[in-house]
Amino acid sequence: MTIPQRLTIVTIGARSVPKLREFYRAIGWTENEGCDETFTSFTIATLRLALYPVERLGAEAAPNEPVVAAGTWNGMTLTLNVAPRDAVDTALKTALAAGGSLIGGPREREWGGYSGYFSDPEGNRWEIACAPWLTEFE
Amino acid sequence: MTIPQRLTIVTIGARSVPKLREFYRAIGWTENEGCDETFTSFTIATLRLALYPVERLGAEAAPNEPVVAAGTWNGMTLTLNVAPRDAVDTALKTALAAGGSLIGGPREREWGGYSGYFSDPEGNRWEIACAPWLTEFE
């Protein structure tokens, strides 16, 4: 049993969505349709998920700054869309069998889909989601 | 002047690359060639970058946990590859003009490329990178 090698949404938990979206529009990015003051997204293609020692990554990306403490949620989620709905349950089971921890769900979500969250062994948060209108993931 | 609407690498700063890569292999993912105990990556296609209020995201992804303090590096970077090398400088200038902050570089990196880091207005870390062997971004 495997999980599709897929990452469909990187969500930044924003302190201010209106201010932060202005930045991404200011660099010339085009928002998807249907976005508002509490949610916005920008379609992007082609991605690698990489792992690298946090000390080395910090030396480049955050010199002279502490790393967020292990076990603290870092304000981001990685979403993996699947379909149909049953595939959410299956993927979560695979993640737990591989050593992940269930964080919440799976359950119906207010945005109209069905999803559950797990964390990898270092606390990185993944959402396995079925959005009924995203049929390309079946 | 705009930055290509692109996100090419999500890098998780790992406390232990060997242990964490085991998890991703255990869910059935295939590593790229040339990976070792200090770096690994998994190619993924199709992505949206989303913004959502951190309190709402946390209610789903980290119930009953505090959010990492604003201004603290969260242990992740978002990389955007460009080419040729001059495009790194141009993209960084665009980011700064849009309200981003320069974190480091641009400069030669030990992995063989040229890159610089900026943070968006909420501290999310982006690397603009030119890897000479990734000519598809020209």
Interface residues (C-beta under 8 A of the other chain):
Chain A: M1 T2 I3 Q5 R6 L7 T8 I9 V10 T11 I12 G13 A14 R15 S16 V17 K19 L20 R21 E22 F23 Y24 A26 I27 G28 W29 T30 N32 T38 F39 T40 S41 F42 T43 I44 A45 T46 L47 R48 L49 A50 L51 Y52 P53 V54 R56 L57 G58 E60 A61 A62 P63 E65 P66 V67 V68 A70 T72 W73 N74 G75 M76 T77 L78 T79 T94 A95 A97 A98 G99 G100 I103 G104 R109 S115 Y117 D120 P121 E122 N124 R125 E127
Chain B: M1 T2 I3 Q5 R6 L7 T8 I9 V10 T11 I12 G13 A14 R15 S16 V17 K19 L20 R21 E22 F23 Y24 A26 I27 G28 W29 T30 N32 T38 F39 T40 S41 F42 T43 I44 A45 T46 L47 R48 L49 A50 L51 Y52 P53 V54 E55 R56 L57 G58 E60 A61 A62 P63 E65 P66 V67 V68 A70 T72 W73 N74 G75 M76 T77 L78 T79 T94 A95 A97 A98 G99 G100 I103 G104 R109 S115 Y117 D120 P121 E122 N124 R125 E127
